[in-house]
Amino acid sequence: MRTRFPISFLFVGFLSVLLQVTIFQQFHVFNLAKPLIYVFALLFYPMGANRAGFMIYAFAMGLIVDIFSLSYGINAFASVIIAYTREPLIKVLLASDLETENYSPHVFMLGFTNFLLYVMVTIFIHGALVLSIESFSASNIWRTLFAILTNTLITTILIVIVEILFYRSEKRRPL
């Protein structure tokens, strides 16, 4: 493992939370859903890393988003659930024979189809937790489902674009 690893993920987490609370918090799709771009940092946290540390990292990110969006811990809750279930979710979804130690699940490692499946399912779970707790009503079930699907689609598109544009595979990395 590289020594710059934790610092780079702290930076990615800080940057994604900053983008979430400054730009994407005001961006509403069909007046229902907003992209949750800060989940990007949770998706690519290294596999095999300290699970308790990852859950604290996820909680802190979600709590900061909650503070700025006045959502009373909903994002923190959903982020911790994602942090707790991410590794088993990858194993179930991808039925992977990939080594689960010391890699981040990026598009160049998983392949585009597996990567898209992983991102969409994770974002769907996160969005379903956040939006269903926010609405907390069965009377608006169709509106909530539409918001979850819209949120999943928009966030997935943004994350895939960012991943393809900014992530460099280990083969292309000059270090």
C-alpha positions as CSV (number, residue, x, y, z in Angstrom):
1,M,0.0,0.0,0.0
2,R,1.3,3.5,-0.8
3,T,1.8,6.1,1.9
4,R,-0.2,8.7,-0.1
5,F,-3.2,6.4,-0.1
6,P,-5.1,7.8,3.0
7,I,-4.3,11.4,2.2
8,S,-5.5,11.1,-1.4
9,F,-8.8,9.6,-0.2
10,L,-9.2,12.3,2.4
11,F,-8.7,14.8,-0.4
12,V,-11.2,13.0,-2.7
13,G,-13.7,12.9,0.2
14,F,-13.2,16.6,1.0
15,L,-13.5,17.6,-2.7
16,S,-16.7,15.5,-3.3
17,V,-18.4,16.8,-0.1
18,L,-17.4,20.4,-1.1
19,L,-18.9,19.9,-4.6
20,Q,-22.0,18.4,-3.0
21,V,-22.7,21.2,-0.6
22,T,-21.8,24.1,-2.9
23,I,-23.0,23.0,-6.3
24,F,-25.1,19.8,-6.3
25,Q,-27.2,20.7,-3.3
26,Q,-28.9,23.4,-5.4
27,F,-29.2,21.2,-8.5
28,H,-32.7,19.5,-8.6
29,V,-33.8,17.2,-11.3
30,F,-37.6,17.5,-12.1
31,N,-37.8,19.2,-8.7
32,L,-37.6,15.8,-7.1
33,A,-34.1,14.5,-6.8
34,K,-30.6,15.9,-6.5
35,P,-27.4,14.1,-7.5
36,L,-25.5,12.8,-4.5
37,I,-22.0,13.2,-6.0
38,Y,-20.2,12.8,-2.6
39,V,-21.0,9.0,-2.8
40,F,-18.1,9.0,-5.3
41,A,-15.6,8.9,-2.5
42,L,-17.4,6.0,-0.8
43,L,-17.5,3.9,-4.0
44,F,-13.8,4.0,-4.6
45,Y,-12.4,3.6,-1.1
46,P,-9.9,0.8,-1.2
47,M,-11.1,-2.8,-0.6
48,G,-9.6,-4.6,2.3
49,A,-9.0,-1.3,4.2
50,N,-9.9,-1.0,7.8
51,R,-13.7,-1.4,7.9
52,A,-14.2,0.6,11.1
53,G,-12.1,3.5,9.7
54,F,-14.1,3.4,6.5
55,M,-17.3,3.6,8.4
56,I,-16.0,6.6,10.4
57,Y,-14.9,8.2,7.1
58,A,-18.4,7.6,5.6
59,F,-20.2,8.9,8.7
60,A,-18.1,12.1,8.7
61,M,-18.8,12.7,5.0
62,G,-22.5,12.1,5.5
63,L,-22.7,14.2,8.6
64,I,-21.1,17.1,6.9
65,V,-23.5,16.9,4.0
66,D,-26.4,16.6,6.6
67,I,-25.2,19.7,8.4
68,F,-25.2,21.8,5.2
69,S,-28.5,20.3,3.9
70,L,-30.3,20.3,7.2
71,S,-31.3,16.6,6.8
72,Y,-30.8,15.4,10.4
73,G,-28.4,12.5,9.9
74,I,-30.1,10.8,6.9
75,N,-27.0,11.0,4.7
76,A,-24.8,9.9,7.5
77,F,-27.0,6.9,8.1
78,A,-27.1,5.9,4.4
79,S,-23.3,6.4,4.0
80,V,-22.5,4.2,7.0
81,I,-24.9,1.5,5.6
82,I,-23.0,1.7,2.2
83,A,-19.7,1.5,4.0
84,Y,-20.8,-1.5,6.0
85,T,-22.3,-3.4,3.0
86,R,-20.0,-2.4,0.2
87,E,-17.5,-5.3,0.3
88,P,-20.0,-8.1,0.6
89,L,-22.1,-6.3,-2.1
90,I,-19.2,-6.4,-4.5
91,K,-18.6,-10.0,-3.8
92,V,-22.3,-10.9,-4.4
93,L,-22.8,-8.6,-7.4
94,L,-19.6,-9.5,-9.3
95,A,-19.1,-13.0,-8.0
96,S,-15.6,-11.9,-8.2
97,D,-12.5,-13.9,-8.1
98,L,-10.6,-10.6,-7.8
99,E,-8.4,-10.3,-4.8
100,T,-10.3,-8.2,-2.2
101,E,-7.1,-6.7,-0.7
102,N,-5.7,-3.3,-1.6
103,Y,-7.6,-2.3,-4.7
104,S,-10.2,0.3,-5.4
105,P,-13.1,-0.8,-7.6
106,H,-12.5,1.4,-10.7
107,V,-13.8,0.9,-14.2
108,F,-10.5,-0.3,-15.6
109,M,-10.2,-3.0,-13.0
110,L,-13.8,-4.3,-13.0
111,G,-14.7,-3.7,-16.7
112,F,-17.4,-1.3,-17.8
113,T,-20.4,-3.6,-17.3
114,N,-19.4,-4.8,-13.8
115,F,-18.4,-1.2,-12.8
116,L,-21.8,0.2,-14.0
117,L,-23.6,-2.6,-12.1
118,Y,-21.7,-1.9,-8.9
119,V,-22.2,1.9,-9.1
120,M,-25.9,1.7,-10.0
121,V,-26.8,-0.8,-7.2
122,T,-24.8,1.1,-4.6
123,I,-26.2,4.5,-5.6
124,F,-29.7,3.0,-5.8
125,I,-29.4,1.6,-2.2
126,H,-28.0,4.9,-0.9
127,G,-30.7,7.0,-2.7
128,A,-33.5,4.7,-1.6
129,L,-32.4,5.0,2.0
130,V,-32.0,8.8,1.8
131,L,-35.2,9.6,-0.2
132,S,-37.5,7.1,1.6
133,I,-36.5,8.4,5.0
134,E,-36.9,12.0,3.8
135,S,-40.4,11.3,2.5
136,F,-41.4,8.9,5.3
137,S,-44.8,8.4,3.8
138,A,-46.5,5.8,1.8
139,S,-48.9,8.3,0.2
140,N,-46.2,9.6,-2.1
141,I,-44.7,6.2,-3.0
142,W,-44.7,6.7,-6.8
143,R,-43.1,10.2,-6.4
144,T,-40.5,8.7,-4.1
145,L,-39.8,5.8,-6.5
146,F,-39.4,8.2,-9.4
147,A,-37.1,10.4,-7.3
148,I,-35.0,7.4,-6.4
149,L,-34.7,6.2,-10.0
150,T,-34.0,9.8,-11.2
151,N,-31.4,10.3,-8.5
152,T,-29.8,6.9,-9.3
153,L,-29.6,7.7,-13.1
154,I,-28.3,11.2,-12.8
155,T,-25.7,10.3,-10.1
156,T,-24.5,7.3,-12.0
157,I,-24.0,9.3,-15.2
158,L,-22.0,11.9,-13.3
159,I,-19.9,9.4,-11.5
160,V,-19.2,7.4,-14.6
161,I,-18.2,10.6,-16.4
162,V,-15.9,11.6,-13.6
163,E,-14.4,8.1,-13.3
164,I,-13.6,7.9,-17.0
165,L,-12.2,11.4,-17.3
166,F,-10.1,11.5,-14.2
167,Y,-9.1,7.9,-13.2
168,R,-5.9,6.6,-14.7
169,S,-5.3,2.8,-14.7
170,E,-2.2,1.5,-13.1
171,K,-0.8,0.5,-16.5
172,R,-1.0,4.1,-17.7
173,R,0.2,5.7,-14.5
174,P,3.7,7.1,-14.9
175,L,4.8,6.5,-11.2
